Amino acid sequence: MTATIRVAAAQFHVGNDVAANLATCLRMLDSAAECRPDLILLPEFCNHLSWYDSGEQCYEVAVELDGPFLAAIAAKAAELGVYVAINCTVRRPGGLTTGSSLLYSPQGELLADNTKQIYIGHENTFLEKALTPAPVVDTPLGRLGLYACMDGVINEPPRALALNGAQVLLNSFNSFATDEGSLHVPVRAAENRVFVVAANKVGPLVPEGMLDAVSAATGIPPRFLCGAGESQIVAPDGEVLAIASMDQEEVIFADIQPALALDKRRPDGTDLFASRRPALYRPITDDPAGQQLPTMGGAQQLQAALVQWGGEADAAQLGEQVAAAVRGGAALVLLPPLFAAASEPGAAAERCAALLPVISAAAGEAHVATSAVLPGETGLQHCAVLLDRHGIALRQPQVHRSERFAFSVLADTFSSLELPGARVAVLTSDDTLYPETFRLLALQGVEVALVPLAPLEAWELRTGLVERAAENRINLLACVADAQFGESLACVLQTDFTVLTEWQERPFDGLLSQPELTRFPAGAGVFPVILRPANAANKVVSENTDLLADRPWQPCSVISAP
């Protein structure tokens, strides 16, 4: 396996003239070849705009696997001596059309044909989705996996590729959404400890002559009907190695070492793949049609507060800060962890036993969340807890093993509690690293997740928790004691969510699924926030695309495989 390779992504506009689009693809491949890469990635739907008058027109502008469009791409790959990944709409037997990512070798051979697993909006009307697992291709560069756009707005398709051994994920996308580049692309690298190469478009994503009319009909400003760019290359720790502009044609490249993606350890030594609990994830890969999702009836608004303190809080200070938050009207109060790590679990348990009654006494009519070390039936447990004035109302022991809490006896389930105004879950910091955790909570109907957080890497707060709220439509609060890796945050679900529907409270701002995000300054204080539990009921990001019910359970069965 090559130790270091160079990967490139080309960002450009595609119109509704198939021949002109082929010429653009070939020109951009030549341009990208100037940096002497080993692999070049092109965007999604390179043959034609994703805009069709009918199924017949969609099929007509689609390409054949052995037709002239892809023959020219294969020949260019051979001419340049590079791997080329491209996404097109492809004609299939029976008059069907798919949106598919294709990988060509430096000899022009088709190595992989991967069809999209979840579509968005009108794509559902015209394109057939995959029902089988995506291929992972073993090459001299490393093990490569392909996905496209909406496949990466949720976690399952990239997760399945990584679990099947992919070291470099190639994401061709066709997106107006600004949160694709800022959130959905980089988080897939960090949560799976792989490299991600992503190529987006710029310029109008609808026929240029219809731009103003479509804007008027949908209420979406013309600039948000254009590709949002920000093609990028991301390292396994979430660092963006190269990123393009939001509106210019260009090529980006970076040198990467795919073998680094074999190491799934975080800074404390925890292997994020070895510590997964596949048997617990079975509901994620069960047929949604056979699942009875709970009725969600959360309040329109719910007042909450985060409480931060500088250094180690004594019992009196802790009680007073909680009481201040409750006096301010908070029904939910989130504290940082009482311990970020426990080298002496017994001593930690003793201190928690002294602090938790103080917190309960100050809770009044509110519920207060933190994490603590508590005795269990068979040993000590690191737990997230939700306290009321009577004591512990909800106890959630850590589910995934981590090295810094290796002593903790693990739980085998995630629990939640129905409170006036919201169904609430509390989570230990290390359980939030797994996208499966929040999927399971979403299937329980959780509307608010409270996380006393002790991060070990910047990506956890930069993209990780924000994505957990976004892809599951769950309000989320995270409170840290130490801002070394980022500040405490609130992710509050907007009321206006489903694209191409009438919005009442805000103009369209370019965000596809990212919630309203607030980051709080470091230092002691009480920080109020208004949550919107009722908005968790709407998970329909666009017509015929429900973030939960339409997850690709069949092709991603590896998620729950032993």
C-alpha positions as CSV (number, residue, x, y, z in Angstrom):
1,M,0.0,0.0,0.0
2,T,1.3,3.4,-1.0
3,A,2.4,5.3,2.2
4,T,1.5,8.8,0.9
5,I,-0.9,9.6,-1.9
6,R,-2.2,12.8,-3.4
7,V,-5.9,13.2,-3.8
8,A,-7.7,16.0,-5.6
9,A,-11.3,17.2,-5.9
10,A,-12.7,19.3,-8.7
11,Q,-15.5,21.8,-8.1
12,F,-17.5,23.2,-11.1
13,H,-20.8,24.0,-12.6
14,V,-23.0,21.5,-14.5
15,G,-25.9,22.6,-16.8
16,N,-28.5,20.8,-18.8
17,D,-26.4,20.2,-22.0
18,V,-24.9,16.7,-21.6
19,A,-22.2,17.2,-24.3
20,A,-21.1,20.5,-22.7
21,N,-21.0,18.9,-19.3
22,L,-18.8,16.1,-20.6
23,A,-16.5,18.7,-22.0
24,T,-16.4,20.4,-18.6
25,C,-15.6,17.1,-16.8
26,L,-12.7,16.4,-19.2
27,R,-11.4,19.9,-18.9
28,M,-11.5,19.8,-15.1
29,L,-9.8,16.4,-15.1
30,D,-7.0,17.9,-17.1
31,S,-6.8,20.8,-14.8
32,A,-6.7,18.6,-11.7
33,A,-4.0,16.5,-13.3
34,E,-1.6,19.5,-13.1
35,C,-1.1,18.8,-9.4
36,R,-0.1,15.2,-10.3
37,P,-2.6,13.4,-8.1
38,D,-3.2,9.7,-7.7
39,L,-7.0,10.2,-7.6
40,I,-9.4,12.8,-8.8
41,L,-13.0,13.2,-7.5
42,L,-15.7,14.9,-9.4
43,P,-19.1,16.1,-8.1
44,E,-22.5,14.5,-8.1
45,F,-24.8,14.4,-11.2
46,C,-22.0,15.4,-13.6
47,N,-24.0,14.6,-16.7
48,H,-27.0,16.8,-16.2
49,L,-28.6,19.1,-13.6
50,S,-30.7,17.2,-11.1
51,W,-33.9,18.8,-12.6
52,Y,-36.2,16.9,-14.8
53,D,-39.6,17.5,-16.5
54,S,-40.5,13.8,-16.4
55,G,-39.2,10.3,-15.8
56,E,-38.7,10.0,-19.5
57,Q,-36.5,13.1,-19.7
58,C,-34.5,11.9,-16.7
59,Y,-33.8,8.6,-18.4
60,E,-33.1,10.3,-21.7
61,V,-30.3,12.5,-20.2
62,A,-28.9,9.7,-18.1
63,V,-25.7,7.9,-19.3
64,E,-25.1,4.3,-20.2
65,L,-22.3,2.4,-18.4
66,D,-20.9,1.4,-21.8
67,G,-21.9,4.7,-23.5
68,P,-19.8,7.5,-24.9
69,F,-20.0,9.8,-21.9
70,L,-18.4,7.3,-19.5
71,A,-16.2,5.9,-22.2
72,A,-14.6,9.4,-22.5
73,I,-14.2,9.6,-18.7
74,A,-12.6,6.1,-18.6
75,A,-10.3,7.1,-21.5
76,K,-9.3,10.3,-19.7
77,A,-8.4,8.3,-16.6
78,A,-6.2,6.1,-18.6
79,E,-4.6,9.0,-20.4
80,L,-3.8,10.7,-17.2
81,G,-2.9,7.5,-15.3
82,V,-5.1,8.4,-12.3
83,Y,-8.1,7.0,-10.5
84,V,-11.2,9.0,-11.3
85,A,-14.5,8.9,-9.3
86,I,-17.5,10.5,-10.9
87,N,-21.3,10.5,-10.1
88,C,-23.9,10.5,-12.9
89,T,-27.5,9.5,-13.5
90,V,-27.2,6.0,-15.1
91,R,-29.6,4.1,-17.2
92,R,-30.5,0.7,-15.9
93,P,-32.5,-2.3,-17.2
94,G,-36.3,-1.9,-17.3
95,G,-36.2,1.8,-18.1
96,L,-35.0,2.7,-14.6
97,T,-32.5,5.4,-13.7
98,T,-30.1,5.6,-10.7
99,G,-27.8,8.2,-9.2
100,S,-24.5,6.4,-9.0
101,S,-20.9,7.0,-8.1
102,L,-18.4,5.2,-10.4
103,L,-14.7,4.6,-9.9
104,Y,-12.3,4.1,-12.8
105,S,-8.8,2.8,-12.5
106,P,-5.7,4.4,-14.1
107,Q,-6.2,1.9,-16.9
108,G,-9.8,3.1,-17.5
109,E,-11.4,0.0,-15.9
110,L,-14.6,0.4,-14.0
111,L,-13.8,-0.7,-10.5
112,A,-16.9,0.3,-8.5
113,D,-20.6,1.2,-9.2
114,N,-22.3,2.4,-6.2
115,T,-25.9,3.7,-6.2
116,K,-27.2,6.3,-3.8
117,Q,-29.0,4.9,-0.8
118,I,-31.2,7.8,0.2
119,Y,-32.4,10.6,-2.1
120,I,-33.8,14.1,-1.3
121,G,-36.8,15.8,-2.7
122,H,-37.8,15.1,-6.3
123,E,-34.8,12.8,-6.7
124,N,-37.1,10.2,-5.1
125,T,-39.6,10.6,-8.0
126,F,-37.1,9.9,-10.7
127,L,-34.3,7.7,-9.3
128,E,-34.1,4.2,-7.9
129,K,-32.1,3.8,-4.7
130,A,-29.7,1.0,-3.7
131,L,-31.0,-1.8,-1.5
132,T,-27.6,-3.7,-1.2
133,P,-24.4,-2.7,0.6
134,A,-22.0,-0.2,-1.1
135,P,-18.8,-1.8,-2.3
136,V,-15.4,-1.1,-0.8
137,V,-12.6,-1.4,-3.4
138,D,-9.1,-2.6,-2.5
139,T,-6.6,-0.6,-4.5
140,P,-2.8,0.1,-4.4
141,L,-3.8,3.5,-2.9
142,G,-5.8,2.0,-0.1
143,R,-9.4,0.8,0.5
144,L,-11.8,3.2,-1.2
145,G,-15.6,3.7,-0.6
146,L,-18.0,6.0,-2.5
147,Y,-21.1,7.8,-1.4
148,A,-23.1,10.8,-2.6
149,C,-24.6,13.9,-1.0
150,M,-27.7,12.9,1.0
151,D,-26.0,9.6,1.9
152,G,-23.7,11.7,4.0
153,V,-26.3,14.0,5.6
154,I,-27.1,10.9,7.7
155,N,-24.5,8.7,9.3
156,E,-25.4,5.2,8.1
157,P,-23.9,5.0,4.6
158,P,-20.4,6.4,5.5
159,R,-20.5,4.4,8.7
160,A,-21.2,1.1,6.8
161,L,-18.3,1.8,4.4
162,A,-15.9,2.5,7.2
163,L,-17.0,-0.7,9.1
164,N,-16.4,-2.6,5.9
165,G,-12.8,-1.4,5.8
166,A,-12.8,1.8,3.7
167,Q,-9.9,4.1,4.6
168,V,-10.8,6.9,2.1
169,L,-14.4,7.9,1.5
170,L,-15.2,9.7,-1.7
171,N,-18.3,11.9,-1.5
172,S,-19.6,13.5,-4.7
173,F,-22.3,16.0,-3.8
174,N,-24.7,18.4,-5.5
175,S,-25.8,20.8,-2.8
176,F,-27.0,24.3,-2.1
177,A,-26.8,23.7,1.7
178,T,-24.1,25.5,3.5
179,D,-24.1,23.0,6.3
180,E,-22.9,20.2,4.0
181,G,-19.4,21.7,3.9
182,S,-19.4,23.0,7.4
183,L,-20.9,20.0,9.1
184,H,-22.0,16.9,7.2
185,V,-18.8,16.4,5.3
186,P,-16.1,16.8,8.0
187,V,-18.0,14.9,10.7
188,R,-18.0,11.7,8.7
189,A,-14.2,11.7,8.7
190,A,-13.8,12.2,12.5
191,E,-16.6,9.9,13.7
192,N,-15.2,7.0,11.5
193,R,-11.5,7.8,11.8
194,V,-11.1,7.9,8.0
195,F,-10.2,10.3,5.3
196,V,-13.0,12.0,3.3
197,V,-12.6,13.6,-0.1
198,A,-15.7,15.6,-1.1
199,A,-16.5,17.4,-4.4
200,N,-19.4,19.8,-4.7
201,K,-20.8,22.1,-7.4
202,V,-21.0,25.8,-7.9
203,G,-23.4,27.8,-10.0
204,P,-27.2,27.3,-10.5
205,L,-28.6,23.9,-9.6
206,V,-31.7,24.6,-11.6
207,P,-31.9,25.6,-15.2
208,E,-30.5,29.1,-15.3
209,G,-33.5,30.5,-17.2
210,M,-35.8,29.3,-14.4
211,L,-33.7,30.6,-11.5
212,D,-35.9,33.7,-10.7
213,A,-39.2,31.8,-11.2
214,V,-38.1,28.9,-9.0
215,S,-36.9,31.4,-6.3
216,A,-40.3,33.2,-6.4
217,A,-42.2,29.9,-6.2
218,T,-40.2,28.4,-3.3
219,G,-39.2,31.5,-1.4
220,I,-35.6,30.4,-1.6
221,P,-33.2,33.3,-2.6
222,P,-31.4,32.7,-5.9
223,R,-28.0,32.4,-4.2
224,F,-29.3,29.4,-2.3
225,L,-30.4,27.7,-5.5
226,C,-26.7,27.4,-6.4
227,G,-24.1,24.9,-5.5
228,A,-22.5,25.9,-2.1
229,G,-19.0,24.7,-3.0
230,E,-16.6,24.0,-0.2
231,S,-15.3,20.9,-1.7
232,Q,-12.8,19.6,0.8
233,I,-10.4,16.9,2.0
234,V,-10.6,15.9,5.7
235,A,-8.3,13.9,7.9
236,P,-9.4,11.2,10.4
237,D,-9.2,13.6,13.3
238,G,-11.6,16.0,11.6
239,E,-9.0,18.5,10.4
240,V,-9.8,20.0,7.1
241,L,-6.6,19.7,5.0
242,A,-7.9,21.6,2.0
243,I,-11.1,23.4,1.2
244,A,-12.5,25.3,-1.9
245,S,-14.4,28.5,-2.0
246,M,-18.2,28.6,-1.8
247,D,-18.7,29.9,-5.4
248,Q,-15.7,29.5,-7.6
249,E,-14.6,26.7,-10.0
250,E,-11.4,25.3,-8.7
251,V,-9.4,22.2,-7.8
252,I,-8.1,21.4,-4.4
253,F,-5.6,18.7,-3.4
254,A,-3.8,17.3,-0.4
255,D,-1.3,14.5,0.5
256,I,-2.7,11.9,2.7
257,Q,-1.6,8.5,4.3
258,P,-4.6,6.1,4.0
259,A,-3.0,3.7,6.5
260,L,-3.6,6.2,9.3
261,A,-7.3,5.3,9.0
262,L,-6.5,1.9,10.4
263,D,-6.0,3.4,13.8
264,K,-9.4,4.0,15.4
265,R,-8.0,5.1,18.8
266,R,-8.9,8.3,20.5
267,P,-6.4,10.1,22.8
268,D,-7.2,8.0,25.9
269,G,-6.5,4.9,23.9
270,T,-10.1,3.8,23.3
271,D,-10.6,2.0,20.0
272,L,-13.8,3.5,18.7
273,F,-14.7,0.5,16.5
274,A,-13.7,-2.2,18.9
275,S,-15.8,-0.6,21.7
276,R,-19.0,-0.5,19.6
277,R,-22.0,-2.5,20.7
278,P,-23.5,-3.9,17.5
279,A,-26.0,-6.2,19.2
280,L,-27.6,-3.1,20.8
281,Y,-27.9,-1.4,17.4
282,R,-30.4,-3.9,15.9
283,P,-33.3,-1.4,15.9
284,I,-31.3,0.8,13.5
285,T,-31.1,-1.9,10.9
286,D,-34.6,-3.2,11.3
287,D,-37.3,-2.3,8.7
288,P,-38.7,1.1,9.8
289,A,-42.1,-0.1,8.3
290,G,-42.3,-2.6,11.1
291,Q,-41.4,-0.2,13.9
292,Q,-43.9,1.7,15.9
293,L,-42.4,5.1,16.6
294,P,-43.6,6.7,19.8
295,T,-46.0,9.6,19.7
296,M,-44.2,12.8,20.3
297,G,-46.0,15.6,22.1
298,G,-43.4,17.9,23.5
299,A,-43.9,21.5,24.4
300,Q,-43.5,24.3,21.9
301,Q,-40.9,25.9,24.2
302,L,-39.1,24.7,27.3
303,Q,-36.8,26.9,29.4
304,A,-33.4,25.4,30.2
305,A,-30.0,26.6,31.5
306,L,-26.4,25.6,31.5
307,V,-24.4,26.2,34.6
308,Q,-20.6,26.5,34.3
309,W,-18.1,27.1,37.1
310,G,-14.4,28.0,37.1
311,G,-12.2,25.3,38.5
312,E,-13.7,22.8,41.0
313,A,-16.9,23.9,42.6
314,D,-17.5,23.3,46.3
315,A,-20.9,22.0,47.4
316,A,-22.2,25.4,48.5
317,Q,-21.2,27.1,45.3
318,L,-22.7,24.3,43.2
319,G,-26.0,24.4,45.1
320,E,-26.3,28.2,44.8
321,Q,-25.6,28.2,41.0
322,V,-28.3,25.5,40.5
323,A,-30.7,27.4,42.6
324,A,-30.0,30.6,40.6
325,A,-30.8,28.8,37.4
326,V,-34.0,27.4,38.8
327,R,-35.0,30.9,40.1
328,G,-34.5,32.1,36.5
329,G,-37.2,29.8,35.3
330,A,-35.2,26.8,34.0
331,A,-37.1,23.5,34.0
332,L,-34.0,21.7,32.8
333,V,-30.5,22.5,34.1
334,L,-27.3,21.0,32.8
335,L,-24.0,21.0,34.7
336,P,-20.6,19.9,33.5
337,P,-19.4,16.4,34.5
338,L,-18.5,16.2,38.2
339,F,-15.4,14.3,37.0
340,A,-13.7,14.4,33.5
341,A,-11.9,11.2,34.4
342,A,-11.6,9.0,37.5
343,S,-8.1,7.7,38.2
344,E,-9.4,6.9,41.7
345,P,-12.9,5.7,41.2
346,G,-13.6,5.1,44.9
347,A,-12.7,8.6,45.9
348,A,-14.7,10.0,43.0
349,A,-17.8,8.0,44.1
350,E,-17.4,9.4,47.6
351,R,-17.3,13.0,46.4
352,C,-20.3,12.4,44.1
353,A,-22.2,10.9,47.0
354,A,-21.6,14.2,48.8
355,L,-22.5,16.5,45.9
356,L,-25.6,14.9,44.4
357,P,-27.8,15.6,47.4
358,V,-26.8,19.2,47.3
359,I,-27.8,19.4,43.7
360,S,-31.1,17.7,44.4
361,A,-31.9,20.0,47.3
362,A,-31.4,23.0,45.0
363,A,-33.5,21.6,42.1
364,G,-36.9,22.7,43.3
365,E,-39.4,21.9,40.5
366,A,-36.6,21.5,37.9
367,H,-34.6,18.6,36.7
368,V,-30.8,18.9,36.8
369,A,-28.3,16.8,34.8
370,T,-24.7,16.0,35.4
371,S,-22.4,12.9,35.4
372,A,-21.0,11.1,38.4
373,V,-19.4,7.9,39.6
374,L,-22.0,5.8,41.4
375,P,-22.1,2.3,43.0
376,G,-23.9,-0.3,41.0
377,E,-25.0,-3.9,41.7
378,T,-21.7,-5.4,40.5
379,G,-19.3,-2.4,40.8
380,L,-18.8,1.3,40.2
381,Q,-20.4,2.9,37.2
382,H,-19.8,6.2,35.4
383,C,-23.3,7.5,34.9
384,A,-25.2,10.5,33.5
385,V,-27.9,11.4,35.9
386,L,-31.0,13.5,35.9
387,L,-31.9,14.7,39.4
388,D,-35.0,16.2,40.9
389,R,-35.7,17.3,44.4
390,H,-36.2,13.7,45.5
391,G,-32.9,12.4,44.2
392,I,-32.0,10.5,41.0
393,A,-35.0,10.5,38.5
394,L,-33.0,9.0,35.6
395,R,-29.7,7.1,35.8
396,Q,-27.9,6.3,32.5
397,P,-24.7,4.3,33.0
398,Q,-22.1,4.4,30.3
399,V,-22.8,1.9,27.5
400,H,-19.6,1.9,25.5
401,R,-16.3,1.1,27.2
402,S,-13.7,3.8,27.3
403,E,-10.1,3.6,28.7
404,R,-10.5,6.7,31.0
405,F,-13.6,5.0,32.6
406,A,-12.4,1.4,32.2
407,F,-13.6,0.6,35.7
408,S,-17.3,1.3,34.8
409,V,-19.7,-1.6,34.7
410,L,-21.4,-1.0,31.4
411,A,-25.2,-0.8,30.8
412,D,-26.9,-2.6,28.0
413,T,-29.5,-0.1,27.0
414,F,-30.2,3.6,26.7
415,S,-33.1,5.0,28.7
416,S,-35.2,8.2,28.6
417,L,-37.7,9.9,30.8
418,E,-41.0,11.5,29.9
419,L,-41.2,14.9,31.7
420,P,-43.7,17.6,31.4
421,G,-42.8,19.3,28.2
422,A,-40.3,16.8,26.7
423,R,-39.0,13.2,26.6
424,V,-35.4,13.7,27.9
425,A,-32.3,11.5,27.7
426,V,-29.0,12.1,29.5
427,L,-25.7,10.7,28.2
428,T,-22.2,10.2,29.4
429,S,-19.6,12.0,27.4
430,D,-18.0,9.0,25.8
431,D,-21.3,7.5,24.6
432,T,-21.8,10.6,22.4
433,L,-18.9,9.5,20.1
434,Y,-21.1,6.9,18.5
435,P,-23.7,8.0,16.0
436,E,-25.7,4.8,16.8
437,T,-26.4,6.2,20.3
438,F,-28.5,9.1,19.1
439,R,-30.3,7.0,16.5
440,L,-31.5,4.7,19.3
441,L,-32.6,7.8,21.2
442,A,-34.5,9.1,18.2
443,L,-36.3,5.8,17.8
444,Q,-37.4,6.2,21.5
445,G,-38.9,9.6,20.6
446,V,-36.4,11.6,22.6
447,E,-36.9,15.3,22.1
448,V,-34.1,16.7,24.3
449,A,-30.6,15.2,25.0
450,L,-28.5,16.5,27.9
451,V,-24.7,15.9,27.8
452,P,-22.3,16.7,30.6
453,L,-19.3,16.7,28.3
454,A,-15.6,16.1,28.8
455,P,-14.2,16.1,25.3
456,L,-10.8,14.8,24.3
457,E,-10.8,16.2,20.7
458,A,-12.0,19.4,19.1
459,W,-14.2,17.7,16.6
460,E,-16.6,16.5,19.3
461,L,-17.9,20.0,19.9
462,R,-17.1,21.5,16.4
463,T,-19.1,19.0,14.4
464,G,-19.9,15.8,16.4
465,L,-22.6,16.8,18.7
466,V,-24.1,19.3,16.3
467,E,-24.5,16.5,13.8
468,R,-26.1,14.2,16.4
469,A,-28.8,16.9,16.9
470,A,-29.1,17.6,13.1
471,E,-29.4,14.1,11.7
472,N,-31.9,13.0,14.4
473,R,-33.8,16.2,15.0
474,I,-33.1,16.2,18.7
475,N,-32.6,19.4,20.8
476,L,-29.2,19.0,22.5
477,L,-27.3,20.8,25.3
478,A,-23.7,20.0,26.1
479,C,-21.9,21.6,29.0
480,V,-18.1,21.4,29.6
481,A,-16.0,22.2,32.6
482,D,-12.9,23.0,30.5
483,A,-13.1,24.8,27.2
484,Q,-9.8,23.5,25.9
485,F,-11.5,21.7,23.1
486,G,-14.5,24.0,22.6
487,E,-17.2,25.8,24.5
488,S,-20.5,24.5,25.8
489,L,-23.3,24.6,23.2
490,A,-27.0,24.4,22.6
491,C,-28.6,22.9,19.4
492,V,-32.2,24.1,19.2
493,L,-34.5,22.8,16.5
494,Q,-36.0,25.4,14.2
495,T,-39.8,25.2,13.6
496,D,-39.3,25.8,9.8
497,F,-37.4,22.8,8.6
498,T,-38.8,20.9,5.6
499,V,-37.3,22.3,2.4
500,L,-39.7,23.6,-0.3
501,T,-42.5,24.1,2.1
502,E,-43.9,27.5,3.3
503,W,-41.8,28.8,6.2
504,Q,-43.3,31.1,8.8
505,E,-40.6,32.1,11.3
506,R,-37.4,32.6,9.3
507,P,-36.2,33.1,5.7
508,F,-34.4,30.3,4.1
509,D,-30.8,30.6,5.3
510,G,-29.0,27.9,3.3
511,L,-29.0,25.3,6.2
512,L,-30.4,21.9,5.3
513,S,-30.6,20.3,8.8
514,Q,-28.2,22.0,11.1
515,P,-30.2,23.3,14.2
516,E,-29.9,26.8,15.6
517,L,-26.5,26.7,17.2
518,T,-25.3,28.7,20.2
519,R,-21.9,28.4,21.7
520,F,-21.5,29.9,25.2
521,P,-18.4,31.7,26.5
522,A,-16.0,29.9,28.8
523,G,-16.0,30.8,32.5
524,A,-18.5,30.7,35.4
525,G,-22.0,31.6,34.8
526,V,-25.6,30.6,34.3
527,F,-26.7,30.6,30.6
528,P,-30.4,30.4,29.8
529,V,-31.7,28.8,26.6
530,I,-35.1,28.1,25.2
531,L,-35.5,24.6,23.7
532,R,-38.2,23.6,21.2
533,P,-39.2,20.0,22.0
534,A,-42.2,19.9,19.7
535,N,-40.1,20.5,16.7
536,A,-38.4,17.1,17.2
537,A,-41.5,15.5,15.7
538,N,-40.8,16.8,12.2
539,K,-38.0,14.8,10.7
540,V,-39.0,15.3,7.1
541,V,-36.1,17.2,5.5
542,S,-37.7,17.4,2.1
543,E,-40.6,15.8,0.3
544,N,-40.4,11.9,0.7
545,T,-37.2,12.1,2.8
546,D,-37.6,11.5,6.5
547,L,-34.2,11.5,8.3
548,L,-35.3,8.6,10.5
549,A,-38.0,6.6,8.7
550,D,-36.1,6.7,5.3
551,R,-32.7,5.7,6.7
552,P,-31.1,3.0,4.4
553,W,-31.5,0.1,6.8
554,Q,-31.0,-2.7,4.2
555,P,-27.7,-1.7,2.7
556,C,-26.3,-0.7,6.1
557,S,-26.9,-4.0,8.0
558,V,-23.2,-4.2,8.9
559,I,-23.9,-1.6,11.6
560,S,-25.6,-4.2,13.7
561,A,-23.6,-7.2,12.5
562,P,-21.6,-9.1,15.2
